[in-house]
Amino acid sequence: MLGQSSIVKSTLFLISFLLVSIVSSFCDFIFEKVLSKNWPLQHQEYVRPHKRANPAKYLFITFLKNKY
């Protein structure tokens, strides 16, 4: 009985993980296709810094450009 409950728990965890990844991908798709058309490019880069190679460096350089 104890072995079955751990299998059920791990299966539920995997199913919930898959659901979260599917919802996350769907939200990504919605953002890319629908919302990004209405925003200027600069705001997209602030909202989605993880798509860049080094987001911290990019944000720092952008901050310096805007400030000075």
Backbone bond lengths (Angstrom), bond angles and torsions (degrees), N, CA, C in turn:
res aa  C-N    CA-C-N  psi(-1)  N-CA   C-N-CA  omega(-1)  CA-C   N-CA-C  phi
1 M - - - 1.466 - - 1.537 110.97 -
2 L 1.337 115.29 -38.73 1.464 119.05 -178.54 1.528 110.97 -66.49
3 G 1.321 117.52 -38.01 1.456 121.51 179.14 1.520 111.94 -65.32
4 Q 1.317 116.86 -37.42 1.461 120.28 -179.51 1.519 111.32 -67.19
5 S 1.331 117.52 -38.01 1.462 119.09 -178.58 1.530 110.81 -67.45
6 S 1.332 117.12 -35.81 1.466 118.49 178.34 1.527 110.48 -69.45
7 I 1.321 117.14 -34.48 1.468 120.33 176.93 1.528 109.83 -66.16
8 V 1.338 116.31 -41.94 1.466 120.58 178.91 1.528 109.96 -63.69
9 K 1.338 116.64 -43.17 1.464 119.79 -179.93 1.527 111.17 -63.30
10 S 1.326 116.69 -43.84 1.468 118.44 -179.56 1.524 111.09 -67.98
11 T 1.335 117.36 -35.32 1.465 120.15 177.47 1.527 110.38 -66.03
12 L 1.327 116.80 -43.33 1.465 120.00 177.98 1.523 111.32 -62.90
13 F 1.341 115.76 -38.15 1.463 119.32 177.90 1.523 110.30 -63.66
14 L 1.321 117.58 -44.56 1.466 120.47 179.52 1.524 111.77 -63.84
15 I 1.325 116.52 -41.24 1.469 120.32 178.95 1.522 110.11 -64.22
16 S 1.341 117.43 -43.46 1.471 119.53 179.94 1.523 110.57 -66.72
17 F 1.336 117.20 -37.19 1.463 120.28 177.44 1.530 110.88 -63.19
18 L 1.314 116.74 -42.94 1.464 120.54 178.25 1.522 111.24 -64.10
19 L 1.328 116.82 -41.74 1.467 119.78 178.54 1.530 111.26 -62.69
20 V 1.327 116.61 -42.13 1.464 120.01 179.24 1.523 109.85 -64.00
21 S 1.344 117.82 -41.97 1.464 118.30 179.46 1.515 112.06 -66.93
22 I 1.327 117.78 -36.07 1.465 120.11 178.36 1.524 110.39 -66.23
23 V 1.335 116.79 -44.52 1.471 120.32 179.41 1.524 110.15 -64.28
24 S 1.329 116.67 -39.86 1.464 120.29 179.07 1.526 111.08 -64.04
25 S 1.314 116.93 -42.56 1.464 120.07 178.10 1.525 111.02 -64.96
26 F 1.313 116.45 -38.67 1.458 120.25 178.55 1.522 111.00 -64.23
27 C 1.339 116.57 -43.10 1.465 120.24 178.25 1.526 110.57 -64.59
28 D 1.329 117.00 -38.70 1.455 121.25 174.99 1.521 110.83 -58.44
29 F 1.315 115.47 -45.79 1.457 121.12 -179.65 1.530 110.64 -61.91
30 I 1.330 115.79 -45.57 1.473 119.91 179.74 1.522 110.06 -61.09
31 F 1.329 116.47 -43.79 1.466 119.01 -179.48 1.521 110.87 -62.61
32 E 1.331 116.38 -46.23 1.460 120.02 -176.49 1.525 111.85 -64.33
33 K 1.317 117.24 -43.84 1.463 120.47 -171.30 1.524 113.43 -86.50
34 V 1.320 117.14 -36.52 1.465 119.47 -171.60 1.527 111.82 -101.77
35 L 1.318 116.44 -55.88 1.458 118.67 -172.21 1.515 113.31 -74.88
36 S 1.338 117.58 -31.69 1.460 119.04 -174.65 1.523 112.16 -68.49
37 K 1.323 118.75 -20.39 1.464 120.28 179.39 1.525 111.39 -70.77
38 N 1.322 117.02 -25.46 1.462 120.65 -176.67 1.524 112.94 -93.12
39 W 1.329 117.39 -11.21 1.460 120.31 -176.71 1.507 109.84 -106.94
40 P 1.343 117.83 146.82 1.469 119.23 171.66 1.530 110.30 -67.69
41 L 1.317 115.10 160.92 1.465 120.68 -174.37 1.526 112.10 -60.53
42 Q 1.318 117.05 -35.76 1.462 119.96 -176.61 1.531 110.76 -60.60
43 H 1.329 118.03 -41.15 1.459 120.32 -178.84 1.517 111.25 -69.23
44 Q 1.314 117.68 -35.04 1.463 119.60 176.57 1.515 110.49 -60.63
45 E 1.339 116.40 -41.27 1.450 119.16 -177.11 1.525 110.73 -69.21
46 Y 1.332 117.58 -30.95 1.456 118.56 175.78 1.523 111.00 -71.30
47 V 1.328 117.29 -38.68 1.463 119.86 -176.53 1.520 111.00 -75.51
48 R 1.320 117.14 -35.66 1.454 121.35 -175.43 1.527 112.02 -114.81
49 P 1.334 119.26 58.42 1.464 118.33 -176.16 1.526 112.97 -70.44
50 H 1.344 118.41 -19.77 1.463 119.44 -175.83 1.522 112.33 -70.22
51 K 1.328 118.15 -12.03 1.460 120.17 177.82 1.526 111.17 -79.58
52 R 1.296 117.95 -14.85 1.465 120.54 -179.95 1.525 109.70 -88.62
53 A 1.317 116.59 162.82 1.463 120.60 -176.25 1.525 111.34 -66.35
54 N 1.324 117.06 -45.29 1.461 120.68 -179.19 1.521 108.44 -135.31
55 P 1.335 117.58 88.25 1.473 119.70 -173.50 1.524 113.62 -63.43
56 A 1.340 118.11 -35.26 1.462 119.31 -178.29 1.528 110.30 -65.25
57 K 1.326 116.72 -44.01 1.464 120.47 178.75 1.524 110.47 -64.43
58 Y 1.325 116.64 -42.70 1.466 120.00 -179.74 1.529 110.88 -62.55
59 L 1.339 117.21 -46.10 1.466 119.70 -178.69 1.525 111.13 -64.84
60 F 1.347 116.60 -36.94 1.461 120.01 178.71 1.525 110.64 -65.19
61 I 1.338 116.77 -44.52 1.463 120.19 179.67 1.526 110.42 -64.99
62 T 1.327 116.84 -41.12 1.457 120.21 178.79 1.527 110.59 -64.10
63 F 1.333 116.30 -39.35 1.461 120.51 177.80 1.525 110.29 -61.58
64 L 1.339 116.92 -43.85 1.464 119.97 179.61 1.526 111.42 -65.44
65 K 1.338 116.36 -39.95 1.468 119.39 179.06 1.520 110.99 -63.03
66 N 1.323 116.49 -41.03 1.462 119.79 -177.92 1.525 111.84 -73.49
67 K 1.331 116.28 -31.09 1.454 118.96 -176.00 1.526 111.62 -81.09
68 Y 1.328 117.16 -37.76 1.477 120.30 -174.57 1.507 111.88 -113.79
